[in-house]
Amino acid sequence: MELGENNSPRFLSEILKRAVYQNELMTKAMLGMQYQEKIEVQKLDYSGNPLKTDRLEFLVRPGEGFLLSADPRSGTLAMRKLSTQEIQKAQAANMVSDYLSLKNLLPRFALSYEGMGNWHGLSSYVIRFEPKPNQPYQSKIEKLINSIQGKLWISNEDYSVLYVEGRLPKPVDMAWFIAVVDKLDVHYHARKEKGICGHLPSFFDLEYRLKYLLGQTHVRQVISMKDFQLPLPIGGD
């Protein structure tokens, strides 16, 4: 199926449709894999200098997931590892959102095609996303996500998402004027090497600064993934 002419609505629509399909395939495939995951959380000063760093490394086994969740007190973001059953319960309760899922994220934004790009030698479509005016939201986290602008690089070979960068163009009030997120930078990198289900995640980098009446919270969280493996069959070596 042809994509259509560059810059036409059909051209952009087909790129996004194929990217969503590829993303869904990869997400399902990851639930059947095991991989090493490392989480590094840095508490930062106002200028972004590290004050304290905590690290955690563990093995994610088949059937476990990797979700973006909200801190109900501050409206900020954190990563959680959950079992498949826990994921289903949390999604049903609208408590978490899969950070790998394009299906639910793309409709939130105004999207435009910027042209062809190159990411580590890989040819890609560059798509810009901007906040939609008056986009509805049901939580502080949705309000924050709706306010991000940025770009994503999509492989023109298999439509894997290779790279995403996003930021807040302006501060977002989280609790009237008592708490304001004035900084949110998001970066996602896929692995350069293509696997059996596309370009798997390499790392996710999130930095936010929440300012409130008596102080601030400034945190950077980096989640990296490596050594993806399909589980051995029963009786395998």
C-alpha positions as CSV (number, residue, x, y, z in Angstrom):
1,M,0.0,0.0,0.0
2,E,1.4,3.4,-1.0
3,L,1.8,6.1,1.5
4,G,0.6,8.9,-0.8
5,E,2.4,12.1,-1.5
6,N,4.6,13.8,1.1
7,N,2.8,16.3,3.3
8,S,-0.6,15.0,2.4
9,P,-3.0,14.0,5.2
10,R,-3.0,10.5,3.8
11,F,0.8,10.3,3.9
12,L,1.0,11.2,7.6
13,S,-2.0,9.1,8.5
14,E,-0.4,6.0,6.9
15,I,2.9,6.5,8.7
16,L,1.2,6.9,12.1
17,K,-1.1,3.9,11.4
18,R,1.9,1.7,10.6
19,A,3.9,3.0,13.6
20,V,1.0,2.2,16.0
21,Y,0.7,-1.3,14.6
22,Q,4.4,-1.9,14.9
23,N,4.4,-0.5,18.4
24,E,1.6,-2.8,19.5
25,L,3.5,-5.8,18.1
26,M,6.6,-4.8,20.0
27,T,4.8,-4.2,23.2
28,K,3.2,-7.7,23.1
29,A,6.5,-9.3,22.2
30,M,8.2,-7.6,25.1
31,L,5.8,-9.3,27.5
32,G,7.2,-12.6,26.4
33,M,10.8,-11.6,26.8
34,Q,13.2,-11.2,29.7
35,Y,15.7,-8.4,30.0
36,Q,17.9,-6.5,32.3
37,E,16.5,-3.2,33.6
38,K,18.3,-0.4,35.5
39,I,16.6,2.5,37.1
40,E,18.6,5.5,38.2
41,V,16.9,8.3,40.1
42,Q,18.7,11.6,40.7
43,K,17.5,14.3,43.0
44,L,18.7,17.6,41.5
45,D,19.1,21.2,42.7
46,Y,17.3,24.0,40.9
47,S,20.1,24.2,38.2
48,G,20.0,20.5,37.6
49,N,23.1,19.5,39.5
50,P,22.8,16.0,41.2
51,L,22.4,16.1,45.0
52,K,21.7,12.3,45.5
53,T,21.5,9.3,43.2
54,D,19.8,6.0,43.8
55,R,20.2,3.0,41.5
56,L,18.3,-0.2,41.2
57,E,18.9,-3.1,38.8
58,F,16.8,-6.2,38.3
59,L,15.6,-8.8,35.8
60,V,12.3,-8.3,34.1
61,R,10.8,-11.8,33.4
62,P,8.2,-12.8,30.8
63,G,4.8,-11.7,31.8
64,E,6.0,-8.5,33.6
65,G,5.4,-5.1,32.2
66,F,6.8,-1.6,32.3
67,L,4.3,1.2,33.0
68,L,4.2,5.0,33.5
69,S,2.3,5.9,36.6
70,A,1.3,9.0,38.5
71,D,2.1,10.2,42.0
72,P,-1.4,11.3,43.2
73,R,0.1,13.8,45.6
74,S,2.2,15.8,43.2
75,G,1.0,14.7,39.7
76,T,4.5,13.8,38.7
77,L,5.6,10.6,36.9
78,A,7.3,7.4,37.9
79,M,8.1,4.0,36.3
80,R,6.7,0.8,37.8
81,K,7.3,-2.9,37.0
82,L,4.1,-4.9,37.2
83,S,2.9,-8.4,36.4
84,T,0.5,-8.8,33.5
85,Q,-2.5,-9.2,35.9
86,E,-1.5,-6.1,37.8
87,I,-1.1,-4.2,34.5
88,Q,-4.7,-5.2,33.4
89,K,-6.2,-4.1,36.8
90,A,-4.3,-0.8,36.8
91,Q,-5.3,0.0,33.2
92,A,-8.9,-0.8,33.9
93,A,-8.8,1.6,36.9
94,N,-7.2,4.3,34.7
95,M,-4.3,4.4,37.1
96,V,-1.4,3.9,34.7
97,S,-0.6,4.4,31.0
98,D,1.8,2.3,29.0
99,Y,4.6,4.7,28.1
100,L,5.4,2.6,25.0
101,S,1.9,2.8,23.6
102,L,1.3,5.3,20.7
103,K,-2.3,4.2,20.3
104,N,-3.5,6.3,23.3
105,L,-0.9,9.1,23.1
106,L,-1.1,10.2,19.5
107,P,-4.7,11.4,19.5
108,R,-3.9,13.9,22.2
109,F,-1.7,16.0,19.9
110,A,-1.8,18.0,16.7
111,L,0.7,16.1,14.4
112,S,2.6,17.3,11.4
113,Y,5.2,15.7,9.1
114,E,8.5,17.6,9.1
115,G,10.4,15.6,6.5
116,M,13.0,12.8,6.4
117,G,15.7,12.5,9.1
118,N,18.6,10.4,10.1
119,W,19.0,8.8,13.5
120,H,22.3,7.0,14.0
121,G,22.4,6.1,10.3
122,L,18.8,5.0,10.2
123,S,16.5,6.8,7.7
124,S,13.3,8.0,9.5
125,Y,10.2,10.1,9.2
126,V,10.3,13.1,11.6
127,I,6.9,13.9,13.1
128,R,6.2,16.9,15.2
129,F,3.6,16.9,17.9
130,E,2.0,20.0,19.6
131,P,-0.6,20.4,22.4
132,K,-4.1,20.6,21.1
133,P,-6.0,23.6,22.5
134,N,-8.6,22.8,25.2
135,Q,-7.7,19.0,25.2
136,P,-9.9,17.3,27.9
137,Y,-8.2,15.5,30.8
138,Q,-9.3,13.5,33.7
139,S,-6.2,13.7,36.0
140,K,-3.2,15.9,36.7
141,I,-1.0,13.5,34.7
142,E,-3.2,13.7,31.6
143,K,-3.1,17.5,31.9
144,L,0.7,17.4,32.0
145,I,1.0,14.9,29.1
146,N,-1.4,17.0,27.0
147,S,0.9,20.0,27.4
148,I,4.1,18.5,26.0
149,Q,5.5,19.4,22.5
150,G,8.3,17.7,20.6
151,K,9.2,15.3,17.8
152,L,9.5,11.6,17.1
153,W,11.6,9.8,14.6
154,I,9.9,6.7,13.0
155,S,11.9,4.2,11.0
156,N,10.9,4.2,7.3
157,E,12.0,0.6,7.1
158,D,9.7,-1.1,9.7
159,Y,8.0,1.9,11.4
160,S,9.6,1.4,14.8
161,V,9.8,4.5,16.9
162,L,13.5,5.2,17.1
163,Y,13.7,8.4,19.1
164,V,11.3,10.8,20.9
165,E,12.1,14.2,22.5
166,G,9.5,16.2,24.3
167,R,9.3,19.2,26.6
168,L,6.9,21.7,28.2
169,P,6.7,24.9,26.2
170,K,5.3,26.7,29.3
171,P,4.6,25.9,33.0
172,V,1.6,23.8,33.9
173,D,-0.5,24.5,37.0
174,M,-1.0,21.2,38.9
175,A,-3.0,22.3,42.0
176,W,-4.4,25.8,41.3
177,F,-1.4,28.0,41.8
178,I,0.0,26.1,44.7
179,A,2.1,23.7,42.6
180,V,3.5,24.3,39.1
181,V,5.6,22.0,36.8
182,D,7.9,24.4,35.1
183,K,10.2,21.8,33.5
184,L,9.5,18.5,31.9
185,D,12.0,17.0,29.5
186,V,11.4,13.5,28.0
187,H,13.7,11.5,25.8
188,Y,13.2,8.0,24.5
189,H,15.9,6.0,22.6
190,A,15.4,2.7,20.8
191,R,18.2,0.2,20.2
192,K,20.1,0.9,17.1
193,E,20.2,-2.8,16.2
194,K,16.9,-4.2,14.8
195,G,15.6,-7.3,16.4
196,I,12.9,-9.8,15.4
197,C,10.1,-7.4,16.4
198,G,11.7,-4.1,15.4
199,H,13.9,-1.7,17.4
200,L,13.4,-2.5,21.1
201,P,13.7,0.2,23.8
202,S,17.2,1.2,25.0
203,F,16.5,3.9,27.5
204,F,13.9,6.4,28.7
205,D,15.1,9.7,30.3
206,L,12.6,11.8,32.2
207,E,13.4,15.1,34.1
208,Y,10.9,17.2,35.8
209,R,10.8,20.2,38.3
210,L,7.8,20.8,40.4
211,K,7.7,24.1,42.3
212,Y,5.3,24.7,45.2
213,L,5.0,27.3,48.0
214,L,7.6,26.0,50.3
215,G,10.1,24.5,47.9
216,Q,10.5,22.3,44.9
217,T,11.1,18.8,43.7
218,H,13.6,18.4,40.9
219,V,14.2,14.8,39.7
220,R,15.8,13.0,36.8
221,Q,14.9,9.4,36.2
222,V,16.7,7.2,33.6
223,I,15.5,3.7,32.8
224,S,17.7,1.5,30.6
225,M,17.0,-1.9,29.2
226,K,19.4,-4.5,27.7
227,D,20.0,-8.2,27.1
228,F,16.6,-9.0,25.6
229,Q,16.0,-12.7,25.4
230,L,13.2,-15.0,24.5
231,P,12.6,-17.6,27.3
232,L,14.1,-21.0,26.6
233,P,11.5,-23.8,26.0
234,I,10.9,-26.3,28.8
235,G,13.8,-28.8,28.7
236,G,16.0,-26.3,26.8
237,D,19.6,-25.7,27.7
